Amino acid sequence: MLPQSVQHWLDGGHFVETPVGSVFVRSSAGTGPTVLLLHGYPSSSYDYRNVVARLGDRAWVTMDFLGFGLSDKPRPHRYSLLEQADLVESVVAAEVSGPVVLVAHDMGTSVATELLARDIDGSLGFDLQAAVLTNGSVILERASLRPIQKVLRGPLGPIAARLVNRRMFIRGFGKLFGSEHPLSAEEADAQWALLSHHDGHRIAHLLIYYLHERVRYATRWHGAVRDWPKSLGFLWALADPVATVNVLAGLRELRPSADVAELDGVGHYPQVEVPDTFTERALQLLGA
């Protein structure tokens, strides 16, 4: 049985059918460009539940990537960020009729940079007007990967995925949060329920394939950060142990003109830890 908060999130959404599986979507009609919210690894759109509650009358849409949260988790499957970007385009086509602004976290930042690259190429299927990247290891060599990420990424990944359990996950997940805003028991229960839904914790080694793509497509995606001609900002929690300030420094080198909002004392999940401040700063960077 899902925790009550997760069940409530599920009840408010629906599924979009795609050739590779059903994708869970939450959305709301409203004013202005639609705010598209993309989550990271290993979590889901549930991360944004306290953000969308603070968007007022703004239109918004968010989704669980294939393999994550409440979406289908096919196996065997090659979980590619290129496919996830395709799914984002499908969801936007189904849910949005006008322009879009984007906020992306963690793994979602690489999906976002692929969308920026497609926009530069002239192949993006929707009108993307502005974007904010937040706490993602966009420049992988500048990040500080967790030990479990390194193991899952390597040849022992399938074995490690079979050994993942609730206690192990919560212990590691809690280390991603800032000391001023620690992981709560309720949040831990919800995150584990979403990860383990349909045995998703058993495919953690498949889902982390995106790290290889961050290397393979670095030139394309870093180039998109540098060259995308529209508004691109960075919203960074400075106490993040993974997507550290070193990553932010690299992004600033790629795009010196970008507006940046820094969050002191906040860990890897600013949208969960400080949703009020996160939402306010994100909307400012988007020009709302």
Rosetta silent file (secondary structure, phi, psi, omega in degrees, C-alpha in Angstrom):
SEQUENCE: MLPQSVQHWLDGGHFVETPVGSVFVRSSAGTGPTVLLLHGYPSSSYDYRNVVARLGDRAWVTMDFLGFGLSDKPRPHRYSLLEQADLVESVVAAEVSGPVVLVAHDMGTSVATELLARDIDGSLGFDLQAAVLTNGSVILERASLRPIQKVLRGPLGPIAARLVNRRMFIRGFGKLFGSEHPLSAEEADAQWALLSHHDGHRIAHLLIYYLHERVRYATRWHGAVRDWPKSLGFLWALADPVATVNVLAGLRELRPSADVAELDGVGHYPQVEVPDTFTERALQLLGA
SCORE:     score description
SCORE:     0.000 S_00000001
   1 L     0.000  135.387  179.068    0.000    0.000    0.000 S_00000001
   2 L   -75.068  146.328  172.653    1.272    3.455   -0.899 S_00000001
   3 L   -57.122  154.269 -174.843    1.684    6.084    1.845 S_00000001
   4 H   -57.218  -40.637 -177.839   -1.239    8.487    2.036 S_00000001
   5 H   -66.601  -35.812  178.287    0.717   11.420    0.607 S_00000001
   6 H   -72.234  -40.419  177.190    1.823    9.358   -2.396 S_00000001
   7 H   -60.719  -40.384  177.072   -1.694    8.016   -2.936 S_00000001
   8 H   -61.975  -41.667  178.026   -2.975   11.592   -2.911 S_00000001
   9 H   -63.630  -42.180  177.752   -0.368   12.530   -5.531 S_00000001
  10 H   -62.906  -44.518 -176.638   -1.399    9.528   -7.636 S_00000001
  11 H   -63.254  -26.402 -178.641   -5.104   10.310   -7.343 S_00000001
  12 L   -87.347    0.802 -176.061   -4.559   13.803   -8.703 S_00000001
  13 L  -118.544 -167.529  178.815   -2.800   12.628  -11.846 S_00000001
  14 E  -155.222  177.618 -177.385   -3.258   10.421  -14.873 S_00000001
  15 E  -116.832  138.656  173.736   -1.248    8.312  -17.285 S_00000001
  16 E  -104.931  124.397 -179.223   -0.140    9.101  -20.816 S_00000001
  17 E   -80.990  134.052  177.414    0.291    6.036  -23.001 S_00000001
  18 E  -131.652  167.010  179.436    3.484    5.845  -25.066 S_00000001
  19 L   -61.457  -19.636 -177.949    5.008    3.100  -27.241 S_00000001
  20 L  -106.718   -1.120  178.082    7.371    2.172  -24.387 S_00000001
  21 E   144.807  172.914  179.316    4.926    2.302  -21.488 S_00000001
  22 E   -83.432  135.474 -178.762    2.562    4.408  -19.422 S_00000001
  23 E  -115.767  128.224 -179.886    3.963    7.636  -18.027 S_00000001
  24 E   -78.351  136.054 -175.732    2.466    9.270  -14.936 S_00000001
  25 E  -134.988  139.256  167.088    1.568   12.948  -15.339 S_00000001
  26 E  -121.485  139.653 -179.987    0.285   15.714  -13.066 S_00000001
  27 E  -155.026  162.946  176.784   -0.848   19.011  -14.529 S_00000001
  28 E  -149.248  134.452  174.946   -2.953   22.069  -13.896 S_00000001
  29 L   -72.194  158.380  179.574   -4.384   24.684  -16.222 S_00000001
  30 L   172.516 -160.811 -175.447   -3.650   28.317  -15.502 S_00000001
  31 E   -95.435  165.366  172.885   -2.088   31.532  -16.705 S_00000001
  32 E    71.067  177.678  172.558    1.209   32.325  -18.377 S_00000001
  33 E   -57.251  142.057  179.816    3.634   29.927  -20.016 S_00000001
  34 E   -69.206  130.808  177.486    3.250   26.420  -18.595 S_00000001
  35 E   -85.392  114.820  178.140    5.914   25.572  -16.010 S_00000001
  36 E   -97.259  123.902 -174.997    7.401   22.175  -16.888 S_00000001
  37 E  -115.197  120.076 -178.108    9.099   20.487  -13.918 S_00000001
  38 E  -112.946  129.584 -175.392   11.562   17.620  -14.523 S_00000001
  39 L   -90.212 -177.881 -177.624   12.786   15.447  -11.647 S_00000001
  40 L  -121.646 -170.372  179.403   16.037   13.568  -11.060 S_00000001
  41 L   -92.915  134.215    4.053   17.458   10.173  -10.125 S_00000001
  42 L  -106.535   30.408 -169.293   16.244    8.164   -8.250 S_00000001
  43 L  -100.058 -139.289 -169.688   13.075   10.034   -7.352 S_00000001
  44 L  -164.464 -177.190  178.558   10.002   11.308   -9.215 S_00000001
  45 H   -62.004  -20.199  177.477    7.617   14.177   -9.843 S_00000001
  46 H   -55.190  -26.417  177.859    6.509   13.812   -6.218 S_00000001
  47 H   -55.407  -27.339 -173.602    9.587   15.923   -5.385 S_00000001
  48 H   -98.395    9.017 -173.765    7.686   18.937   -6.716 S_00000001
  49 H   -59.974  -36.125 -179.837    4.434   18.483   -4.810 S_00000001
  50 H   -85.627   -9.108  173.913    5.167   21.427   -2.492 S_00000001
  51 H   -82.820  -49.498 -177.774    6.370   23.552   -5.407 S_00000001
  52 H   -63.230  -28.741  177.503    3.244   23.221   -7.555 S_00000001
  53 L   -67.618  -14.702 -177.758    1.162   24.087   -4.487 S_00000001
  54 L  -109.172    9.568 -179.434    2.983   27.438   -4.469 S_00000001
  55 L   -87.288    0.070  177.267    2.590   28.314   -8.170 S_00000001
  56 L    61.070 -126.970 -177.538   -0.718   30.086   -7.593 S_00000001
  57 L   -94.392   13.618  177.992   -2.656   30.420  -10.825 S_00000001
  58 E   -71.064  139.614  171.670    0.300   29.441  -13.029 S_00000001
  59 E   -71.169  143.500  179.575   -0.197   26.550  -15.455 S_00000001
  60 E  -151.730  159.220  175.071    2.160   23.652  -14.770 S_00000001
  61 E  -149.984  141.042  174.965    2.924   20.077  -15.775 S_00000001
  62 E  -144.632  165.259 -173.190    5.237   17.432  -14.357 S_00000001
  63 E  -152.945  159.946  169.215    5.805   13.736  -15.003 S_00000001
  64 L   -95.273  123.752  175.127    7.585   10.626  -13.807 S_00000001
  65 L   -58.384  154.481  175.596   10.241    9.573  -16.281 S_00000001
  66 L   -55.919  131.015 -178.353    9.946    6.033  -17.606 S_00000001
  67 L    93.570   -6.173 -173.766   11.325    3.671  -14.966 S_00000001
  68 L  -122.413  152.154  171.391   10.712    6.107  -12.109 S_00000001
  69 L    55.309 -124.097 -175.806    7.997    6.731   -9.548 S_00000001
  70 L   -94.551   -4.944  177.616    4.536    5.733  -10.710 S_00000001
  71 L   -73.219  164.827  176.527    5.421    5.322  -14.386 S_00000001
  72 L   -61.055  152.592 -177.371    5.942    1.918  -15.980 S_00000001
  73 L  -130.431   69.006 -176.264    9.288    0.242  -15.324 S_00000001
  74 L   -64.366  149.958  176.112    9.940   -2.100  -18.249 S_00000001
  75 L  -153.517  139.077   -5.380   12.781   -4.597  -18.099 S_00000001
  76 L   -70.200  152.475 -179.751   14.961   -5.347  -19.851 S_00000001
  77 L  -161.423  143.419  173.173   15.174   -1.828  -21.240 S_00000001
  78 L   -93.287  103.768 -176.744   17.839    0.680  -22.204 S_00000001
  79 L   -82.704   98.168 -176.500   16.877    3.769  -20.222 S_00000001
  80 L  -104.685  141.956  175.592   18.243    6.585  -22.364 S_00000001
  81 H   -65.451  -27.456  176.608   17.973   10.290  -21.690 S_00000001
  82 H   -65.166  -41.165  176.528   17.245   10.737  -25.393 S_00000001
  83 H   -67.253  -40.181  178.032   14.153    8.569  -24.981 S_00000001
  84 H   -61.333  -38.173  176.600   13.188   10.460  -21.824 S_00000001
  85 H   -64.741  -37.994  175.120   13.410   13.704  -23.824 S_00000001
  86 H   -59.778  -42.095 -179.365   11.137   12.128  -26.445 S_00000001
  87 H   -66.705  -37.508  174.804    8.654   11.300  -23.685 S_00000001
  88 H   -59.022  -44.837  179.139    8.779   14.873  -22.392 S_00000001
  89 H   -61.429  -38.740  179.108    7.891   16.058  -25.888 S_00000001
  90 H   -65.273  -43.196 -179.966    4.993   13.569  -25.993 S_00000001
  91 H   -66.121  -44.313  178.596    3.654   14.712  -22.628 S_00000001
  92 H   -61.105  -41.425  178.498    3.925   18.399  -23.540 S_00000001
  93 H   -60.881  -35.780 -178.346    2.115   17.700  -26.830 S_00000001
  94 H   -80.399  -26.968 -168.775   -0.679   15.972  -24.915 S_00000001
  95 H  -112.575  -20.628 -168.913   -0.971   18.455  -22.049 S_00000001
  96 L  -125.528  137.217 -179.855    0.142   21.913  -23.215 S_00000001
  97 L  -110.988   -9.008 -176.612   -1.135   24.170  -25.978 S_00000001
  98 L  -127.912 -158.639 -178.458    1.111   27.204  -25.540 S_00000001
  99 L   -68.127  160.913 -174.500    4.650   28.226  -24.589 S_00000001
 100 E  -131.102  143.699  166.079    6.648   26.444  -21.904 S_00000001
 101 E  -121.708  152.154 -164.876    9.243   27.383  -19.290 S_00000001
 102 E  -126.818  137.158  168.984   11.340   24.681  -17.687 S_00000001
 103 E  -124.877  126.501 -176.118   12.774   23.809  -14.273 S_00000001
 104 E  -132.279  140.090 -177.267   14.975   20.703  -14.146 S_00000001
 105 E  -123.680  142.533  170.186   16.738   18.939  -11.274 S_00000001
 106 L    53.935 -127.135  179.589   19.520   16.329  -11.132 S_00000001
 107 H   -53.635  -33.567  179.644   19.163   13.792  -13.994 S_00000001
 108 H   -61.016  -21.886  178.181   16.438   16.016  -15.386 S_00000001
 109 H   -67.728  -31.339  177.478   19.029   18.688  -16.128 S_00000001
 110 H   -75.689  -35.294  170.990   20.536   16.446  -18.805 S_00000001
 111 H   -60.304  -41.617  179.722   17.101   15.797  -20.301 S_00000001
 112 H   -62.714  -43.349 -178.645   16.700   19.567  -20.257 S_00000001
 113 H   -68.615  -28.358  172.032   19.992   20.213  -22.045 S_00000001
 114 H   -66.099  -39.021  176.205   18.965   17.718  -24.730 S_00000001
 115 H   -64.062  -39.572  176.870   15.757   19.741  -25.146 S_00000001
 116 H   -62.885  -42.516  179.510   17.847   22.915  -25.419 S_00000001
 117 H   -62.134  -40.372  177.746   20.030   21.221  -28.053 S_00000001
 118 H   -65.293  -36.822  177.630   16.935   20.214  -30.013 S_00000001
 119 H   -64.298  -41.601  176.222   15.684   23.777  -29.826 S_00000001
 120 H   -62.101  -39.471  179.513   18.996   24.998  -31.243 S_00000001
 121 H   -70.812  -16.808 -175.732   18.684   22.362  -33.995 S_00000001
 122 L    83.676   16.778 -176.363   15.165   23.525  -34.780 S_00000001
 123 L  -110.359   -0.085 -179.251   13.704   20.093  -33.996 S_00000001
 124 L   -71.178  135.997 -173.288   12.028   20.706  -30.613 S_00000001
 125 L   -86.536    7.970  176.668    8.304   20.101  -30.798 S_00000001
 126 L  -145.882  166.940 -176.162    7.194   22.894  -28.454 S_00000001
 127 L   -87.903   96.380  179.003    7.900   26.561  -27.735 S_00000001
 128 E   -93.916  118.679 -171.562   10.457   26.592  -24.904 S_00000001
 129 E  -102.669  -27.368 -178.250   10.983   30.165  -23.728 S_00000001
 130 E  -160.174  157.176 -178.752   13.165   29.923  -20.598 S_00000001
 131 E  -147.131  150.630  174.547   14.867   27.321  -18.434 S_00000001
 132 E  -130.600  127.144  175.111   16.356   26.897  -14.957 S_00000001
 133 E  -103.625  134.507 -177.489   18.802   24.127  -14.081 S_00000001
 134 E  -134.932  122.191  170.978   19.081   23.164  -10.432 S_00000001
 135 L    43.883   64.478  172.410   21.561   20.849   -8.690 S_00000001
 136 L  -130.679  150.206 -178.683   22.426   18.388  -11.406 S_00000001
 137 L   -83.668   59.331 -175.416   25.814   16.922  -12.306 S_00000001
 138 L   -57.629  -42.369  176.388   25.652   18.493  -15.760 S_00000001
 139 L  -102.684   92.677 -165.617   29.444   18.552  -15.947 S_00000001
 140 H   -60.103  -37.253 -176.943   30.036   15.046  -14.657 S_00000001
 141 H   -68.428  -13.043  177.641   33.780   15.309  -14.098 S_00000001
 142 H   -95.602   -7.170 -177.459   33.157   18.151  -11.639 S_00000001
 143 L   -85.569  165.964  176.638   30.592   16.209   -9.582 S_00000001
 144 L  -117.415   86.418 -176.984   31.194   14.049   -6.503 S_00000001
 145 L   -63.882  145.817  176.666   29.313   10.826   -7.194 S_00000001
 146 L   -74.032  153.073  179.412   28.139    8.763   -4.231 S_00000001
 147 H   -53.024  -40.807 -178.111   29.759    5.327   -3.753 S_00000001
 148 H   -66.014  -33.562  176.944   26.499    3.553   -4.623 S_00000001
 149 H   -63.834  -41.039 -179.920   26.275    5.491   -7.908 S_00000001
 150 H   -65.798  -39.866 -179.949   29.759    4.335   -8.846 S_00000001
 151 H   -68.465  -47.194 -179.217   28.933    0.709   -8.011 S_00000001
 152 H   -61.755  -30.656 -179.160   25.594    0.724   -9.850 S_00000001
 153 H   -75.487  -20.845 -173.412   27.283    2.249  -12.871 S_00000001
 154 L   -95.734 -169.849 -176.075   29.941   -0.481  -13.002 S_00000001
 155 L   -65.943  -21.467  178.122   29.993   -4.220  -13.729 S_00000001
 156 L   -88.821    5.349 -177.875   28.682   -5.068  -10.234 S_00000001
 157 H   -53.988  -47.836 -179.967   25.614   -2.885  -10.776 S_00000001
 158 H   -59.564  -37.305  178.240   23.122   -5.750  -11.286 S_00000001
 159 H   -68.549  -44.127  179.583   24.258   -7.392   -8.056 S_00000001
 160 H   -60.611  -39.764 -179.910   24.098   -4.123   -6.129 S_00000001
 161 H   -63.889  -36.169  178.832   20.562   -3.484   -7.386 S_00000001
 162 H   -68.565  -22.459 -177.367   19.417   -6.862   -6.107 S_00000001
 163 H   -92.634   -9.905 -177.756   20.771   -5.987   -2.656 S_00000001
 164 L   -62.638  131.172  175.488   19.085   -2.578   -2.356 S_00000001
 165 L  -136.117  175.178 -174.668   16.626   -2.474    0.535 S_00000001
 166 H   -58.960  -48.116 -177.259   14.627    0.138    2.398 S_00000001
 167 H   -61.736  -44.539 -179.969   17.121    0.671    5.203 S_00000001
 168 H   -62.458  -44.185 -179.314   20.052    1.008    2.802 S_00000001
 169 H   -62.525  -49.121 -175.473   18.175    3.434    0.574 S_00000001
 170 H   -64.817  -38.076  178.414   16.979    5.700    3.365 S_00000001
 171 H   -61.666  -46.244  179.810   20.417    5.847    4.962 S_00000001
 172 H   -71.372  -39.957 -178.559   22.029    6.910    1.695 S_00000001
 173 H   -64.464  -38.075 -179.295   19.192    9.195    0.614 S_00000001
 174 H   -62.864  -27.243  179.587   19.290   11.049    3.909 S_00000001
 175 L   -70.620  -12.339  179.113   22.926   12.001    3.303 S_00000001
 176 L   -82.081  -14.098 -175.535   21.839   14.092    0.328 S_00000001
 177 L   -91.790  148.532  177.838   19.903   16.518    2.526 S_00000001
 178 L   -69.220  152.202 -177.815   21.363   19.573    4.227 S_00000001
 179 L   -63.977  -25.206  179.753   21.889   19.457    7.983 S_00000001
 180 L   -80.041  -16.655 -177.304   19.478   22.361    8.431 S_00000001
 181 L  -138.329   66.937 -173.544   16.691   20.504    6.590 S_00000001
 182 L   -66.701  158.679  176.682   17.155   16.759    7.304 S_00000001
 183 L   -62.182  125.935  178.953   15.183   14.007    5.619 S_00000001
 184 L   -84.967  161.003  178.609   11.952   13.432    7.533 S_00000001
 185 H   -63.091  -39.611  179.736   10.526    9.993    8.273 S_00000001
 186 H   -64.740  -42.810  179.120    7.437   10.775    6.178 S_00000001
 187 H   -65.285  -41.649  179.956    9.554   11.872    3.217 S_00000001
 188 H   -60.957  -43.945  179.708   11.748    8.781    3.536 S_00000001
 189 H   -62.576  -43.035 -178.581    8.723    6.475    3.516 S_00000001
 190 H   -66.136  -43.731 -178.374    7.267    8.187    0.458 S_00000001
 191 H   -65.268  -39.439  177.896   10.516    8.159   -1.495 S_00000001
 192 H   -67.036  -40.482  179.605   11.096    4.463   -0.790 S_00000001
 193 H   -61.031  -40.146 -179.388    7.512    3.616   -1.778 S_00000001
 194 H   -72.395  -40.409  178.065    7.956    5.406   -5.098 S_00000001
 195 H   -64.147  -44.318 -174.533   11.366    3.881   -5.794 S_00000001
 196 H   -85.710   -4.433  177.441   10.208    0.355   -4.953 S_00000001
 197 H   -56.882  129.410 -175.847    6.841    0.694   -6.750 S_00000001
 198 H    54.465   33.983  177.927    6.659   -2.158   -9.277 S_00000001
 199 H    58.722   36.985 -179.737   10.097   -3.258   -7.958 S_00000001
 200 H   -63.351  -25.934  178.837   11.803   -0.185   -9.359 S_00000001
 201 H   -66.292  -19.012 -179.974   14.674   -0.542   -6.884 S_00000001
 202 H   -80.923   -8.098  178.761   15.691   -3.712   -8.738 S_00000001
 203 H  -115.299   21.549 -178.601   16.459   -1.741  -11.915 S_00000001
 204 H   -57.325  -34.433 -179.684   18.571    0.974  -10.297 S_00000001
 205 H   -71.211  -26.685  176.464   21.568   -0.174  -12.368 S_00000001
 206 H   -78.086  -39.603 -177.803   19.554    0.243  -15.583 S_00000001
 207 H   -66.971  -28.724 -175.588   18.251    3.680  -14.634 S_00000001
 208 L   -82.355    4.712  175.322   21.740    4.995  -13.893 S_00000001
 209 L   -54.538  -24.087 -178.322   22.777    4.436  -17.520 S_00000001
 210 H   -58.259  -25.954  178.503   22.264    8.195  -17.879 S_00000001
 211 H   -64.427  -37.386  176.036   25.702    8.765  -16.328 S_00000001
 212 H   -64.146  -38.214 -179.767   27.326    7.112  -19.343 S_00000001
 213 H   -70.026  -29.509  176.076   25.289    9.378  -21.628 S_00000001
 214 H   -62.962  -28.680  174.525   26.466   12.439  -19.745 S_00000001
 215 H   -79.345  -48.394 -174.778   29.948   11.503  -20.930 S_00000001
 216 H   -61.347  -39.732 -174.821   28.936   10.439  -24.433 S_00000001
 217 L  -106.890   20.484 -176.525   26.894   13.572  -25.172 S_00000001
 218 H   -56.928  -43.857 -177.757   28.921   16.058  -23.137 S_00000001
 219 H   -61.497  -44.294 -179.733   29.918   18.119  -26.170 S_00000001
 220 H   -65.476  -47.045 -173.429   26.309   18.432  -27.349 S_00000001
 221 H   -77.281  -37.204  174.842   24.824   19.161  -23.936 S_00000001
 222 H   -67.011  -36.417  177.090   27.540   21.497  -22.676 S_00000001
 223 H   -63.543  -35.053  178.102   27.294   23.296  -25.998 S_00000001
 224 H   -66.174  -40.393  176.124   23.561   23.743  -25.460 S_00000001
 225 H   -60.070  -41.742 -177.408   24.200   25.372  -22.074 S_00000001
 226 H   -71.303  -40.446 -164.422   26.697   27.692  -23.737 S_00000001
 227 H  -107.834  -12.377 -177.949   24.796   28.496  -26.936 S_00000001
 228 L   -58.223  126.433 -169.173   21.039   28.345  -26.282 S_00000001
 229 L   -82.061    0.958 -176.320   19.915   31.873  -27.199 S_00000001
 230 L  -105.112 -172.121 -174.126   17.096   32.210  -24.665 S_00000001
 231 E   -74.313  119.390  178.352   16.936   32.795  -20.910 S_00000001
 232 E  -131.154  121.645  179.832   18.852   30.147  -18.931 S_00000001
 233 E  -122.953  165.366  179.411   19.465   30.453  -15.196 S_00000001
 234 E  -122.180  127.560  177.548   21.003   28.324  -12.447 S_00000001
 235 E  -116.659  109.704 -166.389   19.350   27.748   -9.059 S_00000001
 236 E  -126.469  124.674  171.511   21.873   26.040   -6.810 S_00000001
 237 E   -83.427  123.514 -166.819   21.744   24.664   -3.275 S_00000001
 238 L   -83.492  -11.874  178.586   25.282   25.100   -1.974 S_00000001
 239 L   -98.313   18.500  178.812   25.374   22.259    0.579 S_00000001
 240 L   -70.172  124.184 -179.737   24.787   19.600   -2.080 S_00000001
 241 L   -82.309   -8.062 -176.989   27.345   16.775   -1.619 S_00000001
 242 L  -109.333  -69.104  175.924   26.943   15.495   -5.213 S_00000001
 243 L   -84.441   76.817 -169.087   26.209   18.357   -7.623 S_00000001
 244 L   -74.684  178.728  176.112   28.606   20.557   -5.702 S_00000001
 245 H   -62.373  -21.019  176.376   29.553   24.204   -6.101 S_00000001
 246 H   -65.409  -35.627  175.103   32.310   22.895   -8.378 S_00000001
 247 H   -66.727  -45.513  178.774   29.620   21.912  -10.900 S_00000001
 248 H   -58.808  -40.910  178.195   28.045   25.347  -10.600 S_00000001
 249 H   -60.258  -39.645  177.881   31.442   26.951  -11.225 S_00000001
 250 H   -65.374  -38.987  177.234   31.752   24.931  -14.422 S_00000001
 251 H   -65.550  -38.134  177.483   28.321   26.037  -15.580 S_00000001
 252 H   -65.166  -33.397  176.568   29.245   29.645  -14.919 S_00000001
 253 H   -68.047  -38.219  178.026   32.321   29.174  -17.079 S_00000001
 254 H   -67.778  -36.916 -174.004   30.160   27.806  -19.887 S_00000001
 255 L  -137.855   77.819 -175.480   27.628   30.616  -19.572 S_00000001
 256 L   -60.821  -25.573 -176.121   29.071   33.646  -17.756 S_00000001
 257 L   -83.395   -4.922 -175.019   26.010   35.780  -18.500 S_00000001
 258 L   -67.429  142.174  170.600   23.542   33.436  -16.754 S_00000001
 259 L   -75.178  140.694 -176.770   21.572   34.650  -13.757 S_00000001
 260 E  -131.762  134.921  171.896   22.315   32.556  -10.664 S_00000001
 261 E  -118.407  126.636 -177.562   20.440   32.122   -7.392 S_00000001
 262 E  -109.358  140.501 -179.620   22.317   30.424   -4.548 S_00000001
 263 E  -117.251  105.031 -179.525   20.721   28.700   -1.558 S_00000001
 264 L   -70.621  141.849  172.226   22.992   28.539    1.492 S_00000001
 265 L    71.996   14.469 -177.709   22.732   25.555    3.832 S_00000001
 266 L  -114.675  139.893 -177.038   20.502   23.539    1.494 S_00000001
 267 L   -88.686 -152.782 -169.963   21.338   20.066    0.200 S_00000001
 268 L   -69.767  -19.107 -176.715   20.675   18.182   -3.006 S_00000001
 269 L  -115.875   68.134 -177.419   16.865   18.450   -2.858 S_00000001
 270 H   -62.154  -31.028 -179.996   16.089   22.173   -2.541 S_00000001
 271 H   -68.955  -21.588  176.051   12.553   21.713   -3.882 S_00000001
 272 H   -93.321  -41.670 -174.042   11.871   19.379   -0.950 S_00000001
 273 H   -72.694  -44.410 -176.506   13.970   21.109    1.705 S_00000001
 274 L  -136.214   67.354 -174.393   12.925   24.746    1.099 S_00000001
 275 H   -60.197  -34.657  178.925    9.959   24.726   -1.329 S_00000001
 276 H   -60.803  -54.577 -178.370    8.948   28.326   -0.568 S_00000001
 277 H   -65.721  -41.215  179.740   12.361   29.773   -1.393 S_00000001
 278 H   -58.137  -48.605 -177.773   12.906   27.356   -4.265 S_00000001
 279 H   -64.049  -44.342 -179.888    9.642   28.318   -5.969 S_00000001
 280 H   -60.343  -48.129 -178.109   10.203   32.032   -5.473 S_00000001
 281 H   -68.217  -39.383  179.620   13.736   31.959   -6.866 S_00000001
 282 H   -61.133  -45.540 -179.712   12.814   29.659   -9.764 S_00000001
 283 H   -65.499  -36.284  176.269   10.013   31.975  -10.883 S_00000001
 284 H   -61.064  -45.590 -179.215   12.335   34.964  -10.607 S_00000001
 285 H   -66.794  -30.621  178.211   14.894   33.265  -12.839 S_00000001
 286 L   -78.335   -6.533  179.408   12.179   32.333  -15.316 S_00000001
 287 L    81.764   18.896 -178.156   11.192   35.988  -15.516 S_00000001
 288 L   -75.523    0.000    0.000    7.764   35.407  -14.037 S_00000001
